[in-house]
Amino acid sequence: MSDTQMLDEQKTQLVDLMNQVPNGEIQAQSPLHHADLVGLAKANQASAGVVLKENKLLGHLVLRCNGSDKKQCQAVKRALGLELPTDPLSSAEHGEFAIRWLTPDEWLITTPGLAAFDVESKLREVMPGHYSLVNSSGGNTIIELSGPNAIDVLKKSTPIDFHPKEFAVGKVVSSVFAKSNATIRRVDADRFELVVRRSFADYIWLWLQDASLEYGLNIEL
């Protein structure tokens, strides 16, 4: 047995993996469960310039590894069916799974909520070498901002340049956002995802509501 194999075996033996995902018998609550989104949606207009939605209760896994290590990149692809995006400020997406580049050795993986533990387990099974994998699902949520005036709202909130030549579809940045911070990904021309910390979710949601009112605001459930 090689030294690398011995280290991998020791690593596997030392990991005490716990399923943090509540099963169907437990009612999970998102950071915005108290915001009465159902009530707000009743006031939706026939047309609006901005649409807000919480993509709630997703799995959030923070992976730190060596993006130039081919074996580690191949392991990620085997586990997720996605190439690890190693270009700065890039992302990869397939179905309900997405990987966001955060730093040269750090990525945020989002999954369907109930799949988070299975994905984490699979990654730990196949990842070689030195890496870190942390389930931070309970600490974040994602707010989706879309519509023809979505960029106008973003311009009020952050200094990032959202011109398509500077911020193409798939690009990811982490930046100051409304005196807080967010990780922003452009999903398509007029649709963006904001990964925000649980403790700031209420503040950012209220900010977005207020900043959207002049364009007409709809809430999507």
C-alpha positions as CSV (number, residue, x, y, z in Angstrom):
1,M,0.0,0.0,0.0
2,S,1.4,3.4,-1.0
3,D,1.7,6.3,1.5
4,T,-1.1,8.1,-0.3
5,Q,-3.4,5.1,0.1
6,M,-2.5,4.8,3.7
7,L,-3.3,8.5,4.3
8,D,-6.6,8.2,2.5
9,E,-7.5,5.1,4.6
10,Q,-6.6,6.9,7.8
11,K,-8.6,10.0,6.7
12,T,-11.7,7.8,6.0
13,Q,-11.5,6.2,9.4
14,L,-11.2,9.5,11.2
15,V,-14.2,11.2,9.6
16,D,-17.4,11.0,11.7
17,L,-20.0,12.0,9.1
18,M,-23.4,13.0,10.5
19,N,-26.5,13.6,8.4
20,Q,-27.6,17.1,9.2
21,V,-30.6,17.1,6.7
22,P,-34.0,16.8,8.4
23,N,-36.1,14.0,7.1
24,G,-39.7,14.3,5.9
25,E,-41.0,14.0,9.4
26,I,-39.4,17.2,10.5
27,Q,-40.7,20.6,9.2
28,A,-37.7,22.6,8.2
29,Q,-38.0,26.4,8.1
30,S,-36.1,28.7,5.8
31,P,-34.6,32.0,7.0
32,L,-37.6,33.8,5.4
33,H,-40.3,31.5,6.7
34,H,-41.8,34.4,8.7
35,A,-41.9,36.9,5.7
36,D,-45.5,35.9,4.7
37,L,-44.4,35.3,1.0
38,V,-47.8,33.7,0.3
39,G,-49.6,36.9,1.5
40,L,-47.3,39.1,-0.5
41,A,-47.8,37.0,-3.6
42,K,-51.5,37.7,-3.4
43,A,-50.8,41.3,-4.4
44,N,-48.9,40.3,-7.5
45,Q,-49.6,42.4,-10.6
46,A,-50.3,41.2,-14.1
47,S,-46.9,42.5,-15.1
48,A,-44.0,43.7,-13.0
49,G,-40.4,44.8,-13.6
50,V,-39.0,42.7,-10.8
51,V,-39.7,39.2,-9.5
52,L,-38.3,38.0,-6.1
53,K,-38.2,34.4,-5.0
54,E,-36.5,32.5,-2.2
55,N,-34.8,29.3,-3.4
56,K,-35.1,27.8,0.1
57,L,-33.7,24.8,2.0
58,L,-31.1,23.9,-0.6
59,G,-28.0,22.0,0.4
60,H,-24.8,24.2,0.6
61,L,-21.5,22.4,0.7
62,V,-18.2,24.3,0.8
63,L,-15.4,22.4,-0.9
64,R,-11.7,23.4,-0.5
65,C,-9.2,21.5,-2.7
66,N,-6.5,21.9,-5.3
67,G,-8.1,22.9,-8.6
68,S,-5.0,21.9,-10.5
69,D,-5.1,18.4,-9.1
70,K,-6.6,16.3,-12.0
71,K,-7.5,13.4,-9.7
72,Q,-9.5,15.7,-7.4
73,C,-11.3,17.4,-10.3
74,Q,-12.1,14.0,-11.7
75,A,-13.5,12.9,-8.4
76,V,-15.8,15.9,-8.3
77,K,-17.1,15.1,-11.7
78,R,-17.8,11.5,-10.7
79,A,-19.7,12.6,-7.7
80,L,-21.7,15.4,-9.2
81,G,-21.6,14.9,-13.0
82,L,-20.1,18.4,-13.2
83,E,-16.7,19.7,-14.1
84,L,-15.2,21.7,-11.2
85,P,-15.1,25.3,-12.6
86,T,-11.5,26.4,-12.1
87,D,-11.6,29.7,-14.0
88,P,-11.9,32.6,-11.6
89,L,-15.5,33.9,-11.1
90,S,-17.0,31.1,-13.0
91,S,-19.7,28.4,-12.3
92,A,-21.1,25.1,-13.6
93,E,-24.6,23.9,-13.5
94,H,-26.5,20.8,-14.4
95,G,-30.1,20.3,-13.4
96,E,-30.6,21.1,-9.7
97,F,-26.8,21.0,-9.0
98,A,-24.5,24.0,-9.3
99,I,-20.9,24.8,-8.4
100,R,-19.8,28.4,-7.8
101,W,-16.1,29.4,-7.8
102,L,-15.4,31.4,-4.6
103,T,-11.5,31.6,-4.4
104,P,-8.7,29.7,-6.2
105,D,-9.1,26.8,-3.8
106,E,-12.7,27.1,-2.7
107,W,-16.1,26.3,-4.2
108,L,-19.8,26.4,-3.1
109,I,-21.8,23.4,-4.2
110,T,-25.6,23.7,-4.1
111,T,-27.9,20.7,-4.2
112,P,-31.5,19.8,-3.6
113,G,-31.9,19.9,0.1
114,L,-32.6,16.3,0.7
115,A,-29.6,15.3,-1.5
116,A,-27.0,17.2,0.5
117,F,-26.0,14.3,2.7
118,D,-25.8,11.8,-0.1
119,V,-23.6,14.2,-2.2
120,E,-21.4,14.9,0.8
121,S,-21.0,11.2,1.5
122,K,-20.2,10.5,-2.2
123,L,-17.6,13.2,-2.4
124,R,-15.9,11.9,0.7
125,E,-15.8,8.4,-0.8
126,V,-14.1,9.5,-4.0
127,M,-12.0,12.5,-3.1
128,P,-8.3,11.7,-2.9
129,G,-5.6,13.7,-1.1
130,H,-6.0,16.7,1.1
131,Y,-9.3,18.6,1.0
132,S,-12.0,20.1,3.2
133,L,-15.7,19.7,2.8
134,V,-18.2,21.5,5.1
135,N,-22.0,21.4,5.1
136,S,-23.1,25.0,5.7
137,S,-26.7,24.5,4.5
138,G,-28.3,25.9,7.6
139,G,-26.3,29.1,7.4
140,N,-27.3,30.3,4.0
141,T,-30.3,30.9,1.7
142,I,-30.6,31.9,-2.0
143,I,-32.7,34.9,-3.2
144,E,-33.5,34.9,-6.9
145,L,-34.0,38.3,-8.6
146,S,-35.4,38.4,-12.1
147,G,-37.3,40.6,-14.5
148,P,-36.5,43.4,-17.0
149,N,-35.6,45.7,-14.1
150,A,-33.6,43.3,-12.1
151,I,-30.3,44.9,-13.0
152,D,-31.7,48.4,-12.0
153,V,-32.3,47.0,-8.5
154,L,-28.8,45.4,-8.4
155,K,-27.3,48.8,-9.4
156,K,-28.8,50.3,-6.3
157,S,-27.3,47.6,-4.1
158,T,-23.7,46.8,-5.2
159,P,-20.9,48.5,-7.1
160,I,-20.5,45.6,-9.5
161,D,-20.7,46.3,-13.3
162,F,-23.5,44.1,-14.7
163,H,-23.0,44.9,-18.4
164,P,-23.2,41.6,-20.3
165,K,-19.6,42.2,-21.6
166,E,-18.4,42.4,-18.0
167,F,-20.8,40.1,-16.3
168,A,-21.8,37.2,-18.6
169,V,-24.2,34.4,-17.9
170,G,-22.5,32.0,-15.4
171,K,-20.3,34.6,-13.8
172,V,-20.1,34.6,-10.0
173,V,-18.8,37.4,-7.7
174,S,-18.8,38.0,-4.0
175,S,-19.3,41.6,-3.1
176,V,-20.7,44.2,-0.8
177,F,-24.4,44.2,-1.1
178,A,-26.7,46.8,0.6
179,K,-24.2,47.3,3.5
180,S,-24.1,43.5,3.9
181,N,-22.6,41.0,1.4
182,A,-23.7,38.4,-1.1
183,T,-22.4,35.9,-3.7
184,I,-24.1,36.8,-7.0
185,R,-24.5,34.5,-10.0
186,R,-26.0,35.5,-13.3
187,V,-28.3,32.6,-14.3
188,D,-29.5,34.2,-17.6
189,A,-29.8,37.6,-19.1
190,D,-32.4,38.9,-16.6
191,R,-32.1,36.4,-13.7
192,F,-29.7,36.4,-10.8
193,E,-29.1,34.3,-7.7
194,L,-27.9,35.9,-4.4
195,V,-26.4,33.5,-1.8
196,V,-26.8,35.4,1.5
197,R,-26.1,34.5,5.1
198,R,-29.0,33.4,7.2
199,S,-28.5,36.3,9.7
200,F,-28.8,38.9,6.9
201,A,-31.5,37.3,4.8
202,D,-34.4,39.3,6.4
203,Y,-32.5,42.6,6.0
204,I,-31.5,41.9,2.3
205,W,-35.0,40.7,1.4
206,L,-36.6,43.9,2.9
207,W,-34.0,45.9,1.0
208,L,-34.8,44.2,-2.3
209,Q,-38.6,44.7,-1.7
210,D,-38.1,48.4,-1.1
211,A,-35.7,48.9,-4.0
212,S,-38.1,47.0,-6.4
213,L,-41.3,48.9,-5.7
214,E,-40.8,51.7,-8.3
215,Y,-40.6,49.0,-11.0
216,G,-43.5,46.9,-9.9
217,L,-42.8,43.8,-7.7
218,N,-44.1,40.3,-7.9
219,I,-43.3,37.5,-5.5
220,E,-42.8,34.0,-6.9
221,L,-43.5,31.0,-4.6
